[in-house]
Amino acid sequence: MPARSWSSTLKLPKSTFPPRVSPADQAKYLKRCTDDLYAWQRRERPALQPFVLHDGPPYANGELHIGHALNKVLKDIICRVQLGQGKRVRYVPGWDCHGLPIELKALQGLREVGIRDGSVSAAVIRKAARQLAAETVTEQMKGFRGFAVMADWDKHWKTMDKQFEMRQLGIFREMVDRGLIYRKFKPVYWSPSTGTALAEAELEYKDDHVSTAALVKFPLATIPTHLINDPLIQVNDLSAVIWTTTPWTLPANAAIAVSESLEYTIVQSDTHGHLLVAQSRFEYLQTMLKEDLSIIVPSILGSELAEKTTYRPLFKSAEADPQPIIAADFVTADSGSGLVHCAPGHGMEDYEACLARGIPVFAPVNDEGRFTEKAMPHDPTRLTGKAVLGEGNDAVVEYAESRGQLLAKHRYEHKYPYDWRSKLPIIIRATEQWFADVADIRGSALRALEDVHFVPEAGKHRLENFVKNRSEWCISRQRAWGVPIPAIYHRTTGEAVLTKDSVSHIMATIEERGIDAWWTDSADDSAWIPPSLRDEAGPGYRRGTDTMDVWFDSGTSWTSEVTAERDHPADVYLEGSDQHRGWFQSGLLTFIAHQLASGQTSTPRAPFKHLITHGFTLDEDGRKMSKSIGNVIAPQSIMDGTLLPPLKPRKGKKKTEKPGPEYDALGPDALRMWVASSDYTRDVVIGKQVLQTVNTSLHKFRVTFKLLLGALADFRQNCRVPYEQLQQVDRIALMHLSQMVLASRAACENFEFYKAVNVMNRWANLEFSAFYMEAIKDRLYTHGENSPSRRAAQTTLFHICTHLQEVLGPITPMLVEETWEHAPDAIRSHCEHPLQRLVSVPAAEWQDPALETSYQEIVAVHSVIKNLQEQARSQKQLGSSLQSFVHLALPANKSIFRQVLSELPDLFVVSSVTLGQHGEEAVPDEIEHAEWQYMESFELPSGQQGTVHVYAPQASKCPRCWRYAVPTEAAEEAICDRCETVVREMEM
């Protein structure tokens, strides 16, 4: 045959699937795989009980960050996995819109237009805050949709929606009716910087807070009778020593606590007289006073002192009554002096201990964290108006020193709570607040968690501990932007009215007038007052100004998911690990309260069946993302490719121009692949190195699909080859595909997406690309179009393509949508859309254990062949692997290689393979006479031995298939016999 170009006779892959993401097509694919897909499943699966993923609402304040992306993409992957299992998905996004950060931002905006804080009414603040939240929701929604999140965006909810607020008030009314809501004057976390009470969930603890700690003595007034008779003890010169890190609370001191089981001692100080201190703290006191102390009375039990000893207060007048020394469990032997100063208005434990003894609560500090004149009534100018966390604290210490009662002071670095919004320290301060009784529902809440699946499992212990250690929940806030606590107060006595009927009346008025009317209506408007109270003589009632804790807002969001058919409103709650003390807990407690109010007491349920938590996002150095550090990564920069440097310039472009193909804009799939690749149950690292790995993975799948779609361009369903007629390598490929699909499905069902991605990446790089595709290229490209061997390979590739679409669908829906756009007619006409399919189960016959044994033996031999070929390359004797022949000396019973002898050249990507018996001395003559040859022994997984010979071929290269299969004496442009047959058939 004359010289000619043979490329036109080859069946090389041809596909319209582009090698790179086309930004112009992204919007089209985005809509199809999100809005259109959600509408399709809702329309096509209407009768199915939906899988509900209930959205933990992001806060409507600020731009989206990488943590938002991690959260929303995880939720979307879960929904898409369920969709592939044939379920109808319900995912309605929500937003948390009330609260202090939005209010403060609204106030800042008002200041910028010249409105002073003092002149701003609640109505003006609420209007500005509502507008700000609405604008933020619009922007955040646009960003979330850009992540290819499939959801019911048109029905999204906001905690500031009227319908939401009415449902929330309904739950509040149920809790009121059950007696779970009450008002009390007691210590709460108070933020002077933001002027409101805070919940535990709204605190951040700073480890390096510095306080001025003080040792202060309190002269004793009376001591137990048996001690009075001790000649060594002089009551007029005996003082109890306390140590405190909050000297500013000393004006509110009401008692000193000791431990009944501790031993105390009386020591002599030359400077300070006789001092009462715990035995275990003697050396500490001696160190702090910088003097040698003498022990006067070596041992007095705390039980001998408690309730029988009194002391003189420091900040009250000389005529004030002495105060008691009491017993308390919180006193320890390993800190301070072993005696604890108790201020029930400024300490949770102090409050409980004093309450039990009828000691009144006193907190002479105002909303701004400054002393009132009651702090020191006999000398009010000394403390009044001074900030307790600043000059007020210093003034207290100075006064104690002036009275000769300050023993020592020092700087003390310790852990201290801060307001998570203002990032400034808080105080504990007694105020009138509304509380929810958690103690009454705690047992039911803990029982409800027993049938919840936690991911990770440690989340159960964490949430249980938060619930166990909580007895009440402060739900009132002193801010304008929120849902009002629907209480009214007597104008003279201040007595609060909060009943089921009063709340119902207020809810009806809100329904008619809108919630803002609570603030905008005249203070004398009687429409808000229940009719039964309007006719009372006297000054009447006023509306309250407190609003509800935003955790109560979002905690009642499950109300939108409640149906009679469901034990749990939602299948999944998924948020960051910080929500164990926040939204997870508030949702659990309000749902339990609702069940108890409804009489459902036998089997309490949580609002979620699965509780999933993810960690925080960190940079590659393990630091949290922070604008001040400059390590923040915007989700958009990952999607548009601007974050990463180029690996190489595009063809025809200068090195300084735009990034190369690996780092083109890969769209939301790049973001999603990073999320899916991460073990989200711990803190998640993100940075350029991580994203390079992600983009390489995405690029690999894109190349794989381009190859698959191209190879299937001429495939038809009637060309499918039955399994039993497939070649051994095809069956091995289907076995590998089956393992990958089953493993990735199991991982996804367990919410372990990173394991699924690891399995897919390994399969794509090793079993598929490095093994199977290398093995079938020759028959796929050079065999006759309808030859059984080529159609067998295409049949296998068809299965691979459809299954790969299904497993990647939840993670990279944009890529899968694009593969459908460019799929050959044979696939589009005989398969459902990959994102609408039920994920198919690999055929049982594919999962043949014998194939795994065969594969391991083939790989063992193949690795030796590759090693010998590399040796030949290093000597510049070999280029392509086809430029080699192989002879295998095999163990006597290794029939697998003999059974597939005709396939071995494809499997090893060489031009010829011959077989012999291991242990025989003779080798084929052509090896002895080859231009070069290499030999190496091998060991099969079974332990049996064999030998591989790789040597120079004794034939010429076929210009069509590139195999060395043309007799050396043939014409210069002659092709091998196999190719001759194929070409002749094509020309007939």
CORMO-V804074 format. One record per residue. RES is the residue in one small letter. OMEGA is omega in whole degrees, -180 to 180 (NA if undefined). Layout:
res: (RES RES)
omega: (OMEGA OMEGA)
//
This chain:
res: (m p a r s w s s t l k l p k s t f p p r v s p a d q a k y l k r c t d d l y a w q r r e r p a l q p f v l h d g p p y a n g e l h i g h a l n k v l k d i i c r v q l g q g k r v r y v p g w d c h g l p i e l k a l q g l r e v g i r d g s v s a a v i r k a a r q l a a e t v t e q m k g f r g f a v m a d w d k h w k t m d k q f e m r q l g i f r e m v d r g l i y r k f k p v y w s p s t g t a l a e a e l e y k d d h v s t a a l v k f p l a t i p t h l i n d p l i q v n d l s a v i w t t t p w t l p a n a a i a v s e s l e y t i v q s d t h g h l l v a q s r f e y l q t m l k e d l s i i v p s i l g s e l a e k t t y r p l f k s a e a d p q p i i a a d f v t a d s g s g l v h c a p g h g m e d y e a c l a r g i p v f a p v n d e g r f t e k a m p h d p t r l t g k a v l g e g n d a v v e y a e s r g q l l a k h r y e h k y p y d w r s k l p i i i r a t e q w f a d v a d i r g s a l r a l e d v h f v p e a g k h r l e n f v k n r s e w c i s r q r a w g v p i p a i y h r t t g e a v l t k d s v s h i m a t i e e r g i d a w w t d s a d d s a w i p p s l r d e a g p g y r r g t d t m d v w f d s g t s w t s e v t a e r d h p a d v y l e g s d q h r g w f q s g l l t f i a h q l a s g q t s t p r a p f k h l i t h g f t l d e d g r k m s k s i g n v i a p q s i m d g t l l p p l k p r k g k k k t e k p g p e y d a l g p d a l r m w v a s s d y t r d v v i g k q v l q t v n t s l h k f r v t f k l l l g a l a d f r q n c r v p y e q l q q v d r i a l m h l s q m v l a s r a a c e n f e f y k a v n v m n r w a n l e f s a f y m e a i k d r l y t h g e n s p s r r a a q t t l f h i c t h l q e v l g p i t p m l v e e t w e h a p d a i r s h c e h p l q r l v s v p a a e w q d p a l e t s y q e i v a v h s v i k n l q e q a r s q k q l g s s l q s f v h l a l p a n k s i f r q v l s e l p d l f v v s s v t l g q h g e e a v p d e i e h a e w q y m e s f e l p s g q q g t v h v y a p q a s k c p r c w r y a v p t e a a e e a i c d r c e t v v r e m e m)
omega: (-177 178 -179 174 -175 -174 -179 180 -180 179 180 -178 177 -179 175 -179 -174 -179 -179 174 177 -180 -179 -178 -172 -178 180 -180 -178 -179 -178 -173 177 -175 -178 -179 179 179 -180 -175 177 -179 -173 -178 -172 -174 -176 172 -172 167 -173 168 -176 -172 168 -166 172 -178 -175 -177 175 -178 178 177 -173 175 175 -178 178 -176 -174 -180 176 180 -178 178 179 -180 -179 175 179 178 179 177 175 -177 169 -175 171 177 -178 -177 179 179 174 -168 -179 171 -170 -177 179 179 -180 178 177 178 178 177 178 178 -178 176 171 180 -179 -178 -176 -178 -176 178 177 -179 -180 179 -177 179 -180 -180 180 180 179 -180 -179 179 -180 178 180 -179 -179 179 178 179 -180 -180 178 176 -177 177 -178 -175 176 -174 -178 -179 -179 -178 178 -180 177 174 -178 -179 179 -178 179 176 178 178 177 177 178 179 177 -179 175 -177 180 179 -177 -180 179 -180 -176 173 -176 -179 174 172 -177 180 177 -177 -179 172 -180 172 -180 172 178 -178 -178 -179 168 -178 179 -174 -174 176 -178 177 169 179 -176 168 -175 178 178 180 179 178 178 177 -180 -174 -176 177 180 -177 179 -176 -179 -176 176 -174 -179 -179 -176 -179 172 -178 174 176 -179 174 179 -179 -179 179 -178 176 180 -179 -179 -179 170 -177 173 174 -177 -175 180 174 -179 -179 175 -177 179 173 180 -177 -168 178 180 -176 176 -177 177 178 -176 -177 -179 -178 178 -180 180 179 -178 -179 179 176 177 -178 177 178 -180 176 -171 -172 172 179 177 -180 177 -177 -173 178 -178 -175 176 -179 -179 -180 -177 -171 176 -179 -178 -179 -177 179 174 -179 -170 164 -174 177 179 -178 -175 178 -179 -177 -171 177 176 -177 -175 171 -173 174 -177 174 -173 176 -176 179 -178 180 178 -179 -178 -178 -178 179 -178 -178 178 178 -174 179 -178 -179 -176 -179 -177 -176 -178 180 179 179 170 -179 179 -179 -179 -170 -177 176 -169 -176 -176 -175 -171 176 -178 -178 -176 179 -179 -176 177 178 179 -179 178 -180 179 180 178 179 -180 179 -179 -177 176 -180 -179 173 -180 175 -175 179 -175 179 -174 -177 177 173 -175 -180 -178 -178 179 -176 178 173 171 -171 178 175 173 -179 174 -177 169 -177 179 -178 -176 -176 -175 -179 179 180 180 177 -179 -178 -176 -178 177 176 -178 173 -4 -176 -179 179 -180 -180 -179 -179 178 -179 179 -179 -179 -174 -179 179 178 -174 177 -173 -179 178 -177 180 -176 -171 180 176 -176 167 -169 179 173 -172 177 -173 -179 -175 -176 -179 -177 173 179 179 177 -178 -179 178 178 179 -180 178 178 178 176 179 -177 -171 -174 -173 180 -179 176 -180 -173 179 178 179 -179 -178 -175 -178 -179 -177 178 -178 -177 -179 -175 -173 -180 177 178 -172 177 -173 176 176 178 -180 179 174 -177 171 -179 176 174 176 -175 180 180 -177 178 -178 -180 -176 -174 172 -178 -175 -171 173 179 178 -177 173 -175 161 180 177 177 -175 178 -177 172 179 -178 -170 179 -176 -178 176 179 -175 -179 179 176 179 178 180 180 178 -180 179 -180 -173 -172 -178 180 -180 171 178 -177 174 178 177 -174 179 176 -179 179 178 -179 174 -173 175 178 180 175 178 -179 178 -178 177 -179 -178 -179 177 180 178 -178 -179 176 -177 -177 174 -176 -176 -170 176 179 172 -180 180 174 178 178 -180 179 -178 -177 -177 -169 -178 -180 -170 -179 -175 168 177 -178 174 -176 -180 178 178 -176 179 175 180 -177 -178 -173 171 -171 -179 172 179 -171 -179 175 180 -175 -179 178 -176 174 177 179 -178 176 178 179 -180 180 179 179 178 180 180 179 178 -178 -178 178 -179 -178 -175 -178 -178 176 -177 179 177 -176 -178 178 -175 -175 179 177 176 -177 -178 176 -180 175 179 179 175 178 178 180 179 -180 -177 -178 180 -179 178 180 179 -179 179 177 180 179 -172 -179 177 177 -180 178 179 -180 -179 180 180 -176 -176 -174 -173 -178 -171 -174 -177 -170 -177 177 -176 -173 -176 -177 -178 179 -174 -171 -180 178 -174 -176 -180 180 -178 180 180 176 178 179 177 178 180 177 178 -180 -178 -176 179 180 175 -176 -177 179 -176 -180 -173 -178 -175 179 178 -179 177 -180 177 179 179 -175 -179 176 -179 -178 179 -176 -176 -176 -180 171 175 -175 -180 178 -177 163 -180 -174 179 178 -179 -178 -177 177 -172 -176 -178 -179 -180 179 177 179 -178 -179 178 179 -180 180 179 -178 -179 177 178 180 180 179 177 178 176 178 178 -179 177 180 178 -172 171 177 178 178 -180 -180 170 -179 171 -179 171 -168 171 -171 -173 -179 -174 -176 -179 179 179 -176 -177 -178 -180 -173 177 176 -177 -177 -179 175 -176 -179 176 173 -176 175 -178 179 -180 177 -178 -172 171 -179 -179 -176 176 -179 -175 -178 179 174 178 -180 -177 176 176 176 177 179 178 179 -178 -180 -174 176 -178 177 172 173 -174 -177 -178 177 -179 -180 -177 175 -177 179 -177 177 174 177 -174 180 179 -175 -178 -178 179 -173 -177 -179 176 -177 -177 -179 180 178 180 -179 -178 -180 179 180 -175 -179 NA)
//
